[in-house]
């Protein structure tokens, strides 16, 4: 199981990624160019991460990892189709890192062209 420090380091190694705490001390939000791609809830009693993904991947992950990947925690109904919450202690590290990669790529890929160019040159 990845520790909060390992997840933090993994998220922050992505080009342009930075931490933010817009909702208070929890969750730790990871953003690229101001857009959230991950929300980490590091409480040992409720250790989870919320990630964005395509509607197709959202449904796929929820079906493959039933009870481990669930609808996005605290997401408004309109966004629930594109956000999953993952219970970190119950999923393989490689699968989790792939989900983080997909989330980052989805957010970075939707940035305006000039911001994407800044990421590529970072």
C-alpha positions in Angstrom: 0.0 0.0 0.0 1.3 3.4 -1.0 1.8 5.8 1.9 0.4 9.4 1.8 4.0 10.6 1.3 4.5 8.2 -1.6 1.3 9.4 -3.3 2.3 13.0 -2.6 5.7 12.5 -4.3 4.1 10.6 -7.2 1.6 13.3 -7.9 4.1 16.1 -7.6 6.6 14.6 -10.0 4.1 15.3 -12.8 4.9 18.4 -14.9 3.3 21.5 -13.5 1.7 19.6 -10.6 1.4 21.4 -7.2 -0.4 20.8 -3.9 -3.2 23.0 -2.7 -5.6 23.0 0.2 -8.7 24.8 -1.0 -11.1 23.0 1.4 -8.9 23.2 4.6 -6.3 20.8 5.9 -8.0 17.8 4.2 -8.1 16.8 1.4 -4.7 17.6 -0.1 -5.5 18.5 -3.6 -3.1 18.1 -6.5 -3.5 20.5 -9.3 -2.0 21.0 -12.7 -2.2 24.6 -13.9 -4.9 25.3 -11.3 -7.1 22.3 -12.1 -7.6 19.4 -9.6 -6.6 16.0 -10.7 -6.4 14.3 -7.3 -7.8 14.7 -3.8 -6.0 12.7 -1.1 -7.7 12.0 2.2 -4.8 10.7 4.4 -6.8 9.9 7.5 -5.8 6.3 8.4 -9.4 5.4 9.3 -10.7 6.6 5.9 -7.6 6.5 3.6 -8.8 7.3 0.0 -8.1 9.3 -3.1 -10.6 10.9 -5.5 -9.5 11.0 -9.2 -11.1 12.1 -12.4 -11.5 9.9 -15.4 -13.5 9.5 -18.6 -17.1 8.3 -18.1 -16.2 5.0 -19.7 -13.2 4.4 -17.3 -15.3 5.5 -14.4 -17.8 2.8 -15.0 -15.1 0.2 -15.9 -13.1 0.8 -12.7 -16.3 0.7 -10.5 -17.3 -2.6 -12.0 -13.8 -4.2 -11.9 -13.1 -3.0 -8.3 -16.6 -3.0 -6.8 -16.6 -1.5 -3.3 -13.0 -0.4 -3.7 -13.7 2.2 -6.4 -16.9 4.1 -5.8 -18.5 7.3 -7.0 -16.6 10.5 -6.3 -16.6 11.5 -2.7 -18.4 14.8 -2.2 -18.9 15.2 -6.0 -22.1 17.0 -7.1 -24.4 14.7 -9.1 -23.4 16.3 -12.4 -19.8 15.4 -11.8 -20.3 11.8 -10.4 -19.9 10.3 -13.8 -16.3 11.6 -14.1 -14.9 11.2 -10.6 -14.1 8.0 -8.6 -13.0 7.6 -5.0 -10.5 4.8 -4.5 -9.9 3.1 -1.1 -6.1 2.9 -1.2 -5.5 0.0 1.2 -7.7 -2.2 -0.9 -6.2 -1.8 -4.4 -2.9 -2.7 -6.0 -0.3 0.0 -6.1 0.3 -0.3 -9.8 -3.5 0.0 -10.6 -3.6 3.1 -8.3 -0.6 4.7 -10.0 -2.2 4.0 -13.4 -5.4 5.7 -12.2 -3.4 8.8 -11.0 -1.7 8.9 -14.4 -5.0 8.8 -16.3 -6.4 11.5 -14.0 -3.5 13.8 -14.6 -3.5 13.1 -18.4 -7.2 13.9 -18.6 -6.9 17.2 -16.8 -3.7 18.2 -18.6 -5.2 17.2 -21.9 -8.1 19.5 -21.4 -6.0 22.6 -20.8 -5.8 25.3 -23.4 -3.1 24.8 -26.0 -0.8 27.5 -24.6 -0.9 26.0 -21.1 -0.3 22.5 -22.5 2.7 23.9 -24.3 4.0 25.4 -21.0 3.8 21.9 -19.5 5.7 20.3 -22.4 8.5 22.9 -22.0 8.6 22.5 -18.1 
